[in-house]
Amino acid sequence: RLLRVCRENDIVFMAVFGSFARREQGKRSDIDIAIEFRENGGKSLLDLIRIEEELRKIFKRKVDLGIFSTLNPYIIEDVKREMLVIYEKG
């Protein structure tokens, strides 16, 4: 199902970061996921909300979705260091 979501939405990269990547999650933790779309594959806010909802159904948890290239520069190095890549089109 995850592969289908990536293919249908032109996602070329997906990684988990935050408490799940560090294996520090609790029962109520959300899953932080960073994605990147193929070049010229920009999506609307509604598209992102729909993708987030599809991922919530797959992981059975709240998902906090972000676009990797637009993550806050103050946290990007931490994200790169701890992220676990779960999909990469290559």
C-alpha positions in Angstrom: 0.0 0.0 0.0 2.9 2.4 0.8 4.4 1.8 -2.7 1.0 2.5 -4.3 0.7 5.8 -2.4 4.2 6.8 -3.6 3.7 5.8 -7.2 0.2 7.4 -7.5 1.5 10.7 -6.0 4.8 11.1 -7.8 6.7 10.7 -4.6 10.4 9.9 -5.2 11.6 9.9 -1.6 10.1 9.2 1.8 11.8 9.0 5.2 10.7 8.7 8.8 12.4 11.0 11.4 11.7 12.1 14.9 10.8 9.7 17.8 10.0 6.7 15.6 13.4 7.0 13.8 15.1 7.2 17.2 12.9 4.4 18.6 11.7 6.6 21.4 8.0 6.7 20.4 5.2 6.4 22.9 1.7 5.1 22.5 0.4 8.5 21.5 3.4 9.6 19.3 2.7 10.7 15.8 4.9 9.6 12.9 7.1 12.4 11.3 7.5 11.7 7.6 9.5 13.7 5.1 8.7 13.3 1.4 9.9 14.7 -1.9 8.1 14.8 -5.2 9.5 14.2 -8.6 10.7 17.3 -10.4 7.8 19.5 -11.4 5.5 17.3 -9.3 4.2 20.1 -7.1 1.1 19.3 -5.1 -1.6 21.4 -3.6 -2.3 21.6 0.1 -5.4 19.4 -0.5 -3.1 16.8 -2.1 -0.8 16.9 0.9 -3.7 16.5 3.3 -5.0 13.5 1.3 -1.5 11.9 1.2 -1.2 12.4 5.0 -4.6 10.8 5.5 -3.6 7.8 3.3 -0.4 7.4 5.4 -2.4 7.6 8.6 -4.6 4.7 7.5 -1.5 2.6 6.6 0.4 3.3 9.8 -2.7 3.5 12.0 -1.3 6.6 13.7 -1.4 10.4 13.2 1.1 11.4 10.6 3.0 14.7 10.5 4.0 15.1 6.8 6.6 17.5 5.5 8.3 18.2 2.2 12.0 17.4 2.7 13.3 20.3 0.7 11.2 22.8 2.6 11.9 21.6 6.2 13.1 24.3 8.6 16.8 24.9 8.1 17.4 24.8 11.9 16.3 21.1 12.1 17.4 19.8 8.7 20.8 18.5 9.9 19.1 16.6 12.7 16.6 15.1 10.3 19.3 14.0 7.9 21.2 12.4 10.8 18.3 10.4 12.2 16.1 9.7 9.2 15.2 6.2 8.1 14.5 6.1 4.3 11.5 3.9 3.7 11.1 4.7 -0.1 13.4 6.0 -2.7 12.7 5.8 -6.4 15.9 5.1 -8.2 
